[in-house]
Amino acid sequence: MKLSIYFSPAVLMLVVCLCSCNGSNDTEADEAALLVYNAEIWAGQNLEPASAMLVGADGVILEVGTDTSAWSGKINSTTERVDAQGHFLMPGFIEGHAHFSGLGSSLRNLNFLRSRSWEEIVAMVAERAEETPEGDWITGRGWHQEKWDQPHDHSIGGYPVHDALSEMTQQNPVVLRHASGHALFANGAAMKLAGVSRETPDPRGGRVLRDELGDPTGVFEERAMDLITDAYQNFVQTMSPESRKEEWLAGIRAAEEECLRNGITSFQDAGTKFREVEWYKELDAADSLRLNLWVMLRHSYDEMAGNMAGLPHYGNRFECSAIKSELDGALGSYGAWLIEPYFDNPGFTGQNTTEVATVDSIAQLALANDMQLCVHAIGDRANQETLDLMARYVNPDDDRRWRIEHAQHLHPDDISRFAELGVIAAMQGIHCTSDALFAETRLGTERARGGAYPWRSLLDAGAVIVNGTDAPVEDINPIESFYASVTRARADGKAVFFPEQSMTREEALHSYTAAPAYAAFQEDERGTLAPGMQADFVLLSRNLLTCSDDEILGTEVLATYVQGNRYTAASRQ
């Protein structure tokens, strides 16, 4: 049904007159800071459409509706009036699983998400090396060998080898993280600093790729990445604490800008360290965070046990009330833990990166500290083991809202267990279409059809699905992930991945608004537009419920509001 979005001149004149009559004597009127009208408002799943919204001075929604005649007593001459000019207004996007400081770092370091060949990446690193002091590390992220348009001539295991990169960067150690975050590429200088040679054994839950002579090729998967990242951290430790914090903060500011520019008003971070929790607390106490931030603490069990004082923490815009762990790696790097071997790698079932018993201990730690448990699980074996573990501690009546992060490939028998246990599937729409180029190759057609990114099956079984991007693994843009959720098609037209598992438009919007709010126990504060909720909303150039599929990707963010305040690139309020 077409929304009523037009305010007649007579109605507007009435509002003005009533405002001038009321003056500033009415306490209610003083609370009305913002009136948005002439909008197509989607307030949330199963809520009535509207055309106007009134926001109080405290950033809380006072009214949402189509008939504004009853609002006159809440509006005065200081109330800001915004004509939405008929555009689509909806709750602000909630990024349901990504990495906030990682996003910031990716914006400041080399980013290869758009790179289409290994040669292009080597050239970018070589250019950076020309301006980098000798001995300093060069870092980057985002490469994915399955997404390159041009094949690389010299490869082992589907990956390039380090020779060309090492030749051009002899004075600088280089570490380049895979887009998934579950593999990395190191040059010769980095491997030398790390003490890696043909004698270096593979650690449990990881692999060092080697050539026919046994020499490392430069690729390190899963737990083997620690060999290189430990050496990099040794370099980081040579920086002063003040410099490390300043660099971190610069990344946080860049991440804030990028999120708000893309209509994201809340961010759920999938892995934060103790020191970052303290830094976020400082920013929040100074009222310096520009969007809402909910984070999962991420450390080993030994690092967390006995060190949970002050948690969970609930601040103004910052909250740490969950713990993150993981059971496997990523599908693209053969790290997802599968029940049956990979279709294109017979005999190999992936990596169990953290022992199930260890994750069980972390689950008990979460229970003891009244925190949510969030477990990274991508392969069907990892998801099955996670569900079995969670079943020992939770059921829907407990309302613990424990989460499986990614839940990308499920055994069909496990799909119904999410709703039965009250476990939330925190998935990322864009992963489906991004992985469409290789997921069927990894799993085989039948396994991919029945259990890969099975949104429709999960929703029909009553599960809660949370959407997101896993940035910086993917671009933070929620419009692209929304498009993937409702079409299962790649934006470049190269693949459509079993479209029968698509979400409806409203389900996809719900997965990006109220569902992640629910998944963080914040459904009474954000995720929908109703009186009493925070005025976190976004104005878009197109109606995502009614525009054509082809028009979705061209949708622009016209304005982003957090607690009734409009974001501008220059603001630091």
N, C-alpha and C positions, 0 to 999 in steps of 0.2 A: 504494500500500500504506500502511495506517495505521502511523504511527511509534509505536515503543514509548517512551512518555514517563513511565512511572510508576516511582518508586522505592518499593519496599515498606518498611514500618517496619523490617523485619529488616535490609535492606541498609543503611539509614541508620544503624541502631544499630551495625552492623559497622564502617562507616566511622568513626564516632565512637570506638569502642573501639580500633580499630587506630591512629587518630591519637593517642590518649592514650598508647598503648603506645610509639609511635615517639618521642614527645617532640620535642625540638629537636636531638638528636644527629645526625640524618641530614641531610647537606647537601642532598640532593634534596628532602626535605620542606620545608626552609627556603625553597625556591624556589617553592612552591605558594602563590600569593597569593589566587586566586579559583577557586571551583568553582561553575559554573552547571549546574543539573540540572532535570529535569522540563520540558524544552523540546522543541519540534519544530524540529530544526536542519536547515536547508538549508546545507550546507557549501560548495556550489559545483556547477557543472555536471559531471555524471558522477561526483560523489563520493557515498559512501554516506550515507544519512540517519543522524542520531544524536539522542541525547537529553541528552547531558551534555558539558561542556567544562571543561578544567582549564587555568588560566593561571598562568604563572610570575611572580615578582616583577619581572622585567624587562619585563613586558608582552608576552611571547611565549607562544604557545599550546604547552602541553605535551602534552595529550591531547584527542582528540575521539572519542566513541563512545557505545555503549549499555551496555557492561559496565564498571562502575567498580571492580570488585573488585580489579583489578590496579593501581589507582592509589593504594592506601592508603599506600604508602611515600612518596608525594609530597605527602601532605596532613598538616597538623599543626593544632594548636589555634588558630593565628593565621590560618588560611586562611578567607577570607570565603566564605560559602555563600549563593547566591542561588537561590531557588526560582522558576523561570520560570512556574510555574502553567499549564503546557501551552501557552504562547504560542509564536509563530513567531520563531525566531532565525536570522539570516542575516548574511553579511559586511556591514560598513557600506557604505552607498551611496557610490560615487565619482562626483562630479559631473565629467563628461567634457569639458565645454566651457561655461564661463561667465566672468564678470568679477568678481573678488573685491572689488576696491576700488569698482567700479561698483555692485555689490550693496550695499555699505556706504553709498555715497552715496545710493542710491535709498531706503534705509531712513531716512535723515536728512533728505532733501529731499522735495519734492512727488512723489507717485507716482500715476500715472494708469492703472495696469494694470486697475483695476476700474471706471474711469470709462466712462459709457455715452452721453455727449453732449458736444459742444463747449461748450455753455452751462454744464455742470457744471464743466468744466475752467476756464473763464474765472472762474467764481465762486470756485473754490479759489484761483486766483492772486490775485484781487482781495482775498480775505480775508488772504492772506499779505502782500500789499502794505501793508495797514493796520498791520502790526507790524514792517515792514522799514524801516530808516533810508533816507532819501532818498539816491539814488545807488547804493545797494547792489544787486547783481544778485539776481534771483529765478530759481532753477533748478528744473527738474522733468523727469520722464521717464515714458514708458509709454503715451502716447496713440497711438491707431491709428484712423484715420478709417473703416476698413472694419468696425470692430467696434462702432460706435455704434448704439444702438437708435433714436435720434432723428436724422433728417437735419438738416443745418444749412442755413438759408435762403440764405445768401450764400456761394457756393463757386466756386472756379476750379480746374479740374483735379482735382476730387474732394476738395480741401482747403478749409477755411474761410479767410477773409482776416483780417488783423490788426486791423481797425478797432475791433471791440468790446473786444478785449483791450487795445489801445493806449489807448483812451479811459479805461479803469479803472486803468491802471498808468503814468500819465504821468511819475511821479517815479522810476521804477525800470526799468532795462533787464531784459528777461525772455528767457530761452532755455529752450525746452521740447523735449527730445529725443523723437523718434519712438520707439515701442517697439522697433523693429528696430535703432535706433542709426544708421540710414542716411539720416535726414532730421531736420530740426529746425524749430521754429517760433519766430520772433523778433517781439517787439513793436516799435513805432515807435522807442522810446528806444534799444533795442539796435541797430537798423539805423542810427540816426543816429550812434551812437558808432562803429560799424563803417565809416561812410562809404559805405553802400550806397544807391544811387539808381537811377533808370531807366537811367543811363549805365553802370552797373556791368556788365561783360561776364560771361558764364558762363565759369567756369574749365574746363579740360579735365577730363573725368570728373565733372562736376557740373552742376547746373541751379538757377537762381534762378527760381522761379515768378513770373509777372507777369500783371497784368490787361490789359484791352484797350488801355490807354494806355501799357503798358510799365512801369508802376510795380510794384515788388516787392510781393507779397501777404503776405510773412512766412514763406513756406516755402522752405527751402534743402535741396537733395538732394545726397547724396554729397559730392564735393570742394568744392561750394559752401558747405558747412557751415563750412569753415575761415574764411570771411569773418566769421562771427559768433563762432566759438569763439576766434579770435585776439584779438578785442576783449575777450572774457571773460577770457582768460588775462592780458591786460594788467592787468585789475582784480585778478586773483589775485596777480599779482606785487607789488601794493602791500601785501599782507600780509607779515608777518615770516616768515622761514623756520621759526621755531619754531611760529608759528600754523598755517602750512600743514601742518606735520608732525603737529601735535596734531589737526587736523581730519581728516587722513588716518587717523591711528591710531584715532580715535573711530569712523570708518566701518569699519575693519578689525575692531574689537571687535564692532560690531553685526552684521557679516557672519558672524563666528564663531558668535555666539549663534544667528543664524537657521539656519545650516547644521546645527549640532549638534542644535538643536531638531527639525530635520527628518530626523535620522538620517544625515547626511552626515559621513563621517569623513575623506574626502580630497577635494581640490578641484583641478581642472586649470584654471588661469587662462589665458584666451585673449588676452593682451595686457598686458604689464607693462613699465614704463619703467625705465631705468637707476637712477634715484634710488629707485624702489620696491624694486628688487632689493637695494640697499644697506640700506634700512630693514627689509626682511624678514630679511636676514642678521642684523641686530642683534637682532630679536625671537627668531630661532632660537637665536642664541648665548646669549641670556638664558633659554632654555627657556620662552619666553613664548607660542609658538604653540600653540593648543589643538587643531589638527587638521593633517593633512598637506597641504602646499601645493606643487604642481608648476606652474611657470609658463613661458609662452612670452614671450621678449623681443620687444617690438614697437617698432621704430623704422624710419626710412627707411634705405636702404642706405648713404647717405652718413654718417648718424649712427652706424651700427654699424661700418663698415669702419675698421679700425685702432684700434677701441676695445673689443675683445673680451677684454682681459686679465682673467683670473680666471674665465672662463667656458669650459665649463660649470661650474656650482657644485653640489656635492652636500653638503647639510648633514644635520641630524638630521631635522627635519620640513619643511625648505624645500629645494627643488631648482629650479634654472633650467638647463635643458638642451635648450631648443628655441627656434626663431625663428619668428615669425609674420609672414605677409604676406597680401595679398589681391589678387584679380583683379576682383571686381565688388561690387555692393551687394546690396540685398534685393529680394525679389519684390514685396512689398507696395507699395514706393515706386518700382516700375518700374526698379529698379537692377540686378536680376539680368541678367547678360549671356547672351543667348539666341542660338541658331543661326538660328532663324526669328523673325520679329517677334511681339510680343505679340498674342494673339488679340483683346484689347480695346483695343489701341493700334497699329493697323496702321502699318507702316513704321518702328516703333521697336523696337530689339533690346536696349535696356538700356545699362548703363554699364560700360565697361572702366576701372575706377578706377586701376589701376596697370599700366603697360606690361608686357607679357610679358617683354621683355628685362630690365627692372628686377627682376622676380621671379626670373628666371634668375640674375642676379648675386647675389641673396640666397640662392638655392640653393647656389651655389658657396661663399658665405660659410659656410653651414651645414656643408657638406662639410669645408671647411678647418679648422673649429673643432670637428668631431666632435659636432655638435648636430643634433637632428631639425628638419626643415622642416615647418611647418604652414601651409597656404594656405587662406584663406577663398575658397570658390567655391560659388555657389548656382545660377546658371543653367547650362544644358547646355553652352553655349559656354565658359563659364569653367571648368567641370569638364573638358571635353575638352582645353582648352589646358593646364590644370594637369597632367593625366595625360600629355600629350605632353611637357611640360617634365620631369616626374619620370622619365619613361622614359629620358631621356638620362643619368640618374645612378643609378638604383636598379633592383634586381630582387630577388625573394624571397631569393636566396642571400646578398645583402648584409646582410639583416636590419637595415635602417636604420629601418624603421617610420615612414616619412614619412606625413603625414596630410593629408587634405583635410577642412577644417572646414566642416560643414553638408552638402555634397554633396546638396543638396535635390532638384535636378532634373537627371536624367541622360539623355543619348541612350541608347536601349537597347543600341546597339553598344558603349558604354563601360562597361556594368555589369560585365562579366567582367574588365575590365582591372584592377580594384582587387586582386583575388586574384592575377592574373597578375604584377603588379608588386610585390605585398606592400605596397600602399598602404592605409592604414586610413581607413575612412569614419567620421569623428567627427560623428554626426548627433544631432538632438534630437527625441525622440518627440513632445513637446508642440508643436513647430513645425508638425507635420503637421496636427493637429486645430485648432490656433489659426489656421492659414492656410486651413483648409478652406472658410471663408466666401468666399474670393476666388481661391484658387489655380486652380481650374478655369476661372474667368472670365479670368484672366490667360493661361493656357496653352491653353485649349480642352480638350474632353473627351478626345480621343485622346492628346494629349501628356501630359495629367495621368495618365491611366490607365497609360500605358506607362513613364513615367519619373519621376513625382513621388514623392519619399520612398519609393523602391522597396526597402524592407527585405527582403521575402521573396526578391526576385530577387537581391539582393546576397548574402544568407546562403546561398541555394542555389548560388550561384556560388563560395562559399568565402571571401567577404570577412569581415573583422573589423569589426563595428559597435560604436562607442562611443556611449553614451547620455548625455543631460544635458538642460539647460534653457536655456542661453544667458542665464541671469539676469544683469542685470535686465530683459532683453528679455521673459522670461516669469517666472512665479513659480518660486522655487527648489525647490518641493515635488517630490521624486522620485516620490511616489505618483501624482500627476497625470500625469507623463510616462510612468510605467509603464503606467497605464491607457490612455493614448493609443497606446502601443506595441502593446498586445495587443488593442485593440478598434478602433482608428482612428476612434473616435467622440468627439465633443465632449461634455464633461461636462454642458453645458446642453441636450443633445439636439437641437441645431439642424442637425447634419450628421454623416454617416459618410463617410469619404473612402477609397474603394476598399479595403474590408476584406480583400480577397484578398492584400494586401501586409503583413498583420499579422505580428508575431513570436509565437512560442509564449510561454507564461509563463516557462519556464526560459530561453529565449533572451533574453527581455527582462531577467530578473534578471542573466544573464551579462553583458549589455551595460552594466549598471550596477555591476558588481563586477569580475570577473576581466578582462573585455575592456579597460576603461580602465586597469587596472593593467598589462596587457600593452602597451598603447599608450604607456605611459610607461616601459617597461623595468623595471617594479616588480612583476612577477608572482611573484617569489621572496619578496616582503615582505608583500603585501596582496592582497585580492581574493577569497581563499578562506579557509576555516577548516580548518587542518590544522597538525599539529605543526611548529614552526619558523616559522610565520607570525605577524605582528603580530596581537594580539587586538583588532582593530577590528571591532566588530559592533553590530548593532542588534536590539532586541526589539520586535516588532510585535504589535498586537492581533489581527490576522487572518493566516491562512496565505495568502500571495499566490499560491501554486501551486494551491490547492484552493477558495478562496472564489469565490463567483459574481462575474460582471462587475460587477453592481450594488453588491456589497459592497466592491470594491477602494477606491473613493474615500473610504469611511468608515473605512479602516484608520488607526489611530493609532500614532505612535511612542511606545512605553512607556519605552524607555531607550536611550541611545547610549553606547557605550564606545570610547575611543581608547587603544590600548595597555593594555587592561585596566582603565582608570580610567573610572568612570562620570561622564558630563557632568551637571552641575547648573547652573542659571542663575546662581547666585551665585558659582560657583567661578572662580578665576583662576589655577589651578595649571598 
